Structure formats: C-alpha cells, structure tokens
Amino acid sequence: MPATIKDLADIAGHPTRKGSLSTDATPAAEDSPATARLRAAGAVLVGKTTTPEFGWAGVTHSPLTGITRNPWDRTKTSGGSSGGAGAAAALGMGALHLGSDGGGSIRMPAAFCGVYGLKPTTGRIAYHPASALLACTVVGPMTRSVTDAALMMDACSGPDARDWFAMAGRAPSNLLGLETGARGLRIAYSPCLFGAEPDAPVAKAVAEAARIFRKLGANVREVGEMFALPRKSYEIYYVANMARLFRGLSAARQAEIDPGLRAFAEEGLKVTLPEYQAAMASQAVFGAEVQQALVDVDLILSAPTLLTAFEAGVEVPAGRGMTRWFDWAPQVYPFNFSTHPAASVPCGFDPDGLPTAFQLVGRKGEEALILRASRAFERERPFAMPTRAP
C-alpha cells in the first residue's frame, strides 16, 4: 500500500529536513521504527509530507516548504503540524500517512482536512529519534478510513529499545472487534470540554455525533467541562522544550528559524527551574484526573478544535482576539499532556463546505476501543473526500 511519512521521521537514504532551513540535506542513516515497520509490512513509501518548522505550530507553513493548503479550499490552512499528511490523505496521495502529535498535530489537520486521525497512547508506537516534546509526542495514522487506521496501527505498534517511553509488548490486533459496533459503550459527551465553547457549526456537528451514538445503542451522557484546562503547565513544558531545541542551534541557524517558533523559544528561555518542576508535577495530577474520569465511562466525546479551517499562512484566524494556536485548540493538547489516546473523526461540513469533526478520548492503551467506536460511526455516516479541485 502506498504510504507517506511526515518529515519529522526518518527514511533511510532521505534527508529529514523538519521544515527548516537550519537542517541540511544529509540522508538519514536508518528508518525510524514506524517507518521500518511500515516498510516491512509491505508499504511503498512514496514521499515525505510537510510540517511547520520542527512541528511547532497547529498550522503548516515553513521557511523551507512554504504554505500547505487545504484540499477543500486552497485559501484555508490544512492545520498542523501534520498538515502535509492531512492534505495528502484527503487528496488520495497514498492510503496510509504517518503523522505525529505533540499537542494535537494529528487531530487538528485531520479535523481541518476531513480525514481520520488517531493519536495513540504514548509509547504504543516506538518513537526514535526522540521528539523535542519527549513523552508528549507520538506518531500515528492519518487515513481516509478507520479500517486503514487500524491496519496501520497493527503494522506500526510495538516497542523499540531506543525509545525509553515505549510500552512493553504488542497489543492484540486492532482489527479484532472493529466491526462490533457502539452498542453498550459508555460515552461522556462534553459540549464545553475544559470550559471551551466551539463555534456554532462545530458544536452542532458534535451534538449530532452524540445523537448518532445514542441511535447506535451507546449510553451517551452529557457532561460539563469535566476538567480545568492545564494550559499554563502545558505551555511552560512546551516553550521550555522549544528553548532546548533553540539552544542546540548555532547563532547563524537561530537567525533562520520561523518567527513564531523563535517567539516560543525566547519565551521558554525565561522559564525558571521551579516553574518547570511545578508544571511537571501538575502533569501527573492532571493525567490521574483524566484516568479517573475514564473509570466510569469508556470514551469522552468533544470537539477537537473550536473552529473549522481558517486562512492559510497564519497561526490564528483574523479578528478573533487570538494570539497563539493554543487559543483555538484547547481540547486537543491536554491529552498529549496526559498521554491518553484520542482520535479526530470526520462528521460533516460547515455552511462554507469545510470539514467538521469530533474527538474521542479513551483510556491509556485502549486504541482499539476508540477505533471500534469510530468505525461504528463511519458505517452510519461514511466519510466524504474531495471529488474535484477546490
């Protein structure tokens, strides 16, 4: 099957440029673990997909490759940081697309491009070389169908001695029970997860998804915001690690990086050790809160982003009072912080014809349950893909 690899992961014999002028064209010496496993399973690697520089943003434009646009409307962003993978999946440029997700970077472009994207539990798929965001980042599938995502998870999953965060052993096949349906699943539907209010078209689409799950026999219970948003702690962790990356560049290379990434890194240089320690301590508390919430329910249903795709080439939409991509994606990055698996599932279109999506979050290690629920929804509401040039 034809497959693409996001240009943060290595393909032996090809450079890993990471969307940056600060990198060079030296070919990678070996495949990343996920790349190697896809190749071993018979995937034909047809190319690498674009990313913002070092994967820093929720949109995809970079000094190296320019702007990656949305297949549904070329004036709009494809999302990020796996925006190239999201666009390629929607366009049918291969069947399997390997993205990575350190703060929503699979789920945001999947939502904007109208494809399926799954962020696995940290360590389910071995990650090497390590991400700048360490345990918050995973690699995972972006596909046109849930079944292809399950197949890709089977091919890629498993430990690797080079990944200290890797889970021991391999999970059973994600294809087992995939067609079981949603009957009996306990789903907590939060229209305002973390206290965030999605735009009306997104909220309407997610509410309709909840209705469909009820129709399919799931026990769907509407809940409130559920958790306090861990933005301050996650952002400290995020910018501090961007600063660590920045410090590793020469002065000449630092001068070439994206202004948005530079701003994050410069903010990170101001983080004190006590602030960083407090952020890490709060991560453990928050992760336990999510895990506890998932004792009495199987899945959490919410919006993945507060809006649909906006203007390409910018980090935030104009006129909304937003300053950083965190502002429009408060419901995705917390689950990187907690390390729980989550998926973005296509569920229709807004009045402008742009894709809408919902997010499903599950217990650690239970990607198969997310895939099962996603597949039940897909059977009821098949995913639509672009059929003509935008």
C-alpha positions in Angstrom: 0.0 0.0 0.0 1.3 3.5 -0.8 2.3 5.4 2.3 3.8 8.8 3.2 6.0 9.8 6.2 5.9 13.2 7.9 9.2 14.9 7.6 9.9 14.7 11.3 10.5 11.0 11.0 13.5 9.3 9.2 13.5 7.4 6.0 16.9 5.8 5.4 18.6 7.4 2.4 16.5 10.5 2.5 17.1 13.8 4.4 14.9 14.7 7.4 14.6 18.5 6.9 11.9 19.1 9.5 10.6 22.1 7.6 13.7 24.0 8.5 16.4 25.9 6.7 18.6 25.2 9.8 18.8 21.5 8.8 20.9 20.1 5.9 20.3 17.5 3.2 22.3 14.7 4.8 20.4 11.5 4.2 19.2 9.6 7.3 21.2 6.5 8.1 18.2 4.4 9.1 14.4 4.3 9.2 12.5 5.4 12.2 10.8 2.5 14.0 7.4 3.2 12.5 8.9 3.8 9.0 10.8 0.5 9.2 7.6 -1.4 10.3 5.5 0.0 7.5 8.2 -0.9 5.0 8.4 -4.4 6.5 4.7 -4.8 6.2 4.8 -4.1 2.5 4.1 -0.3 2.4 5.5 1.5 -0.6 7.0 4.8 0.7 6.0 7.4 -1.9 7.3 10.5 -0.2 7.6 12.8 2.8 4.9 15.2 3.9 5.3 18.8 5.1 5.4 20.2 8.6 5.9 23.6 10.2 9.5 24.1 11.3 10.3 21.3 13.9 6.5 20.7 14.2 6.0 23.9 16.3 2.5 25.0 15.2 -1.1 23.9 14.7 -0.8 25.0 11.1 1.6 24.1 8.3 3.8 26.7 6.7 7.6 26.8 7.0 10.6 28.7 5.7 11.6 25.5 3.8 8.4 24.4 2.0 6.1 27.4 2.2 2.3 27.0 2.8 0.5 23.7 2.8 -3.1 24.4 1.8 -6.4 22.7 2.5 -7.8 20.3 -0.2 -11.3 21.6 0.4 -10.4 25.3 -0.1 -6.9 26.3 -1.1 -7.3 29.7 0.7 -7.5 27.8 4.0 -5.0 26.1 6.2 -4.6 22.3 6.3 -3.9 22.5 10.0 -0.7 21.2 11.6 1.7 20.1 12.4 0.9 17.1 10.3 -0.7 19.3 7.7 1.0 17.7 4.8 -0.2 14.3 5.9 -3.7 15.5 6.3 -3.8 17.1 2.9 -2.2 14.1 1.3 -4.8 11.8 2.9 -7.7 13.9 1.7 -6.3 14.1 -1.8 -5.8 10.3 -2.0 -2.0 10.7 -2.4 -1.5 7.2 -0.8 -3.5 5.2 1.6 -1.5 5.4 4.8 0.0 8.6 6.2 2.3 8.7 9.2 1.7 11.9 11.3 3.0 12.9 14.7 1.2 14.6 17.5 2.7 16.5 20.4 -0.2 18.9 21.0 -2.9 17.9 18.6 -0.7 17.7 15.5 -2.6 14.6 14.1 -6.1 15.6 15.2 -6.1 19.3 14.2 -5.2 18.7 10.5 -7.4 15.6 10.4 -10.3 17.8 11.5 -9.5 20.6 9.1 -8.9 18.2 6.1 -11.8 15.9 6.8 -9.8 12.7 7.4 -9.4 10.2 10.2 -6.5 10.7 12.6 -5.5 8.7 15.7 -3.1 9.8 18.4 -2.1 6.6 20.2 -1.1 6.3 23.8 2.4 7.5 24.5 4.7 4.6 23.8 2.3 2.4 21.8 4.3 3.1 18.6 8.1 3.5 19.3 9.4 6.9 18.6 13.1 7.5 17.6 14.9 9.8 17.5 13.1 11.5 20.4 10.8 14.4 19.9 11.6 17.9 21.3 8.4 17.4 23.4 9.6 14.0 24.7 6.7 11.9 26.1 4.0 14.3 24.9 4.7 13.3 21.2 3.6 10.2 19.5 3.4 9.0 15.9 0.1 7.7 14.4 -2.1 7.1 11.4 -3.9 9.6 9.2 -6.2 7.8 6.7 -9.4 8.0 4.7 -11.0 5.2 6.6 -11.0 3.8 10.2 -10.1 0.3 8.9 -6.9 1.6 7.2 -6.0 3.3 10.5 -6.5 0.1 12.4 -4.4 -1.8 9.8 -1.7 0.9 10.1 -1.7 0.7 13.9 -1.2 -3.1 13.7 1.8 -2.6 11.4 3.5 0.2 13.4 2.9 -0.7 17.0 5.4 -2.3 19.3 8.4 -1.4 21.5 11.9 -0.5 20.4 14.9 -0.4 22.8 15.8 3.1 21.5 12.5 4.5 22.9 12.6 4.8 26.7 8.9 5.6 26.7 7.9 2.6 24.7 5.2 0.3 26.1 6.2 -3.3 26.7 4.9 -5.9 24.3 2.4 -5.6 21.4 -1.3 -5.1 21.7 -3.8 -7.6 20.1 -4.7 -6.7 16.5 -6.9 -3.5 16.3 -8.9 -5.3 13.6 -10.3 -7.7 16.2 -13.7 -6.4 17.3 -13.5 -3.4 14.9 -17.0 -4.2 13.5 -18.6 -4.9 16.9 -20.5 -1.6 16.9 -21.1 1.0 19.6 -23.9 -0.7 21.5 -23.3 -0.6 25.2 -20.4 1.9 25.1 -20.5 4.5 27.9 -19.7 7.8 26.4 -19.4 11.2 28.2 -20.4 13.9 25.8 -19.0 17.3 26.7 -20.2 20.3 24.6 -17.8 22.5 26.6 -14.8 20.4 27.5 -12.2 22.4 29.6 -14.8 25.2 29.6 -14.2 25.9 25.9 -17.1 26.9 23.6 -16.8 25.7 20.0 -18.2 27.8 17.1 -21.8 27.0 16.3 -21.2 24.8 13.2 -18.7 22.7 15.2 -20.9 22.4 18.2 -23.8 21.4 16.1 -21.8 18.7 14.3 -20.5 17.3 17.6 -24.0 17.3 19.1 -25.2 15.4 16.0 -22.4 12.8 16.5 -23.6 12.3 20.1 -27.2 11.7 18.8 -25.9 9.2 16.3 -24.0 7.3 19.0 -27.3 7.1 21.0 -29.0 5.8 17.9 -26.3 3.1 17.6 -27.0 1.9 21.2 -24.3 3.7 23.1 -25.1 5.1 26.6 -24.3 8.8 25.9 -24.4 11.1 28.9 -24.0 14.8 28.5 -21.5 16.3 31.0 -19.9 19.7 31.7 -16.4 21.0 31.3 -15.0 17.9 33.2 -11.5 19.2 33.8 -9.7 22.5 34.4 -7.6 23.4 31.4 -3.9 22.7 32.1 -2.8 25.4 29.6 -0.3 27.2 31.9 1.5 24.0 32.8 1.5 22.5 29.3 2.6 25.8 27.8 5.5 26.0 30.2 6.5 22.5 29.3 6.1 23.3 25.6 8.1 26.6 25.4 10.8 25.2 27.7 11.4 22.4 25.3 11.3 24.7 22.3 14.0 26.7 24.0 16.0 23.5 24.5 15.8 22.9 20.8 16.7 26.5 20.0 19.8 26.4 22.2 21.1 23.5 20.1 21.3 25.6 17.0 24.2 27.8 16.1 23.7 31.6 16.1 23.5 31.6 12.3 20.9 28.8 12.3 18.9 30.6 15.0 18.6 33.6 12.8 16.9 31.5 10.1 14.1 29.9 12.0 10.4 30.8 11.8 9.5 34.0 13.8 6.6 32.1 15.6 9.0 29.3 16.7 11.5 31.9 17.8 8.9 33.7 19.9 8.1 30.4 21.7 11.7 29.6 22.2 12.5 33.0 23.6 9.6 32.7 26.0 10.9 29.3 27.0 14.4 30.8 27.8 12.7 32.7 30.6 11.2 29.7 32.3 12.7 29.0 35.7 13.5 25.6 37.1 10.8 25.9 39.9 8.3 26.8 37.2 9.2 23.8 35.1 9.2 21.5 38.1 5.7 22.7 39.1 4.5 22.1 35.5 5.8 18.6 35.5 4.2 17.9 38.9 0.8 19.2 37.7 1.1 16.9 34.6 0.9 13.9 37.0 -2.1 15.3 38.8 -3.9 16.1 35.5 -3.1 12.7 34.0 -4.6 11.0 37.0 -7.7 13.1 36.8 -8.3 12.0 33.2 -7.6 8.4 34.0 -10.1 8.6 37.0 -12.8 10.1 34.8 -12.4 7.2 32.4 -13.2 4.6 35.1 -16.9 5.2 34.9 -17.1 5.9 31.1 -15.4 4.3 28.1 -14.9 7.4 26.0 -15.0 11.2 26.1 -16.7 12.9 23.1 -15.9 16.5 22.4 -14.9 18.9 19.6 -11.3 18.6 18.6 -11.0 22.3 17.7 -13.2 25.3 18.3 -13.4 26.2 14.6 -13.1 24.9 11.1 -10.1 25.7 8.8 -9.2 29.4 8.6 -6.9 31.5 6.3 -3.7 29.7 5.2 -0.4 31.1 6.1 -1.3 32.4 9.6 -1.2 30.9 13.1 -4.6 32.2 14.2 -7.7 33.5 12.4 -8.0 37.2 12.0 -10.4 39.2 14.1 -10.9 36.6 16.9 -8.6 38.1 19.5 -6.4 35.0 19.4 -2.6 35.2 19.7 -1.4 31.6 19.6 -2.7 28.3 18.2 -3.4 27.1 21.8 -6.3 29.6 21.7 -8.3 27.6 19.1 -7.2 24.1 20.1 -7.8 23.9 23.9 -9.5 20.5 23.7 -6.6 18.6 22.0 -3.3 19.3 23.6 -4.3 18.4 27.2 -4.5 14.7 26.1 -0.8 14.9 25.0 0.0 16.2 28.5 -2.0 13.3 30.0 -0.7 10.8 27.4 -4.1 9.3 26.6 -5.2 8.1 23.1 -7.5 10.3 21.1 -8.9 10.4 17.6 -10.4 13.0 15.3 -13.4 11.7 13.4 -14.9 13.4 10.3 -18.6 14.2 10.8 -19.8 16.5 8.0 -19.3 20.1 6.8 -19.9 23.7 8.0 -22.1 26.1 5.9 -18.9 27.0 3.9 -18.3 23.4 2.9 -15.3 23.0 5.3 -15.0 19.7 7.2 -16.2 19.3 10.8 -15.1 16.6 13.2 -15.4 15.3 16.7 -12.8 13.9 19.1 -12.9 10.6 21.0 -10.6 10.1 24.0 -10.1 6.7 25.6 -8.2 5.0 28.4 -4.4 4.5 28.1 -3.7 1.5 25.9 -7.2 1.2 24.5 -6.8 2.5 21.0 -8.9 -0.5 19.8 -12.0 0.8 21.6 -11.6 4.2 20.0 -11.3 2.6 16.6 -14.3 0.4 17.3 -16.5 3.4 18.1 -15.1 5.4 15.2 -15.9 2.6 12.8 -19.4 2.3 14.1 -19.9 6.0 13.4 -18.2 5.7 10.0 -20.6 2.9 8.9 -23.6 5.1 9.8 -22.1 8.3 8.3 -19.4 7.4 5.7 -16.6 9.9 5.4 -16.7 12.1 2.3 -13.5 13.1 0.4 -12.8 15.9 -2.2 -14.0 14.9 -5.6 -12.8 17.9 -7.6 -10.2 20.6 -7.4 -11.1 23.4 -4.9 
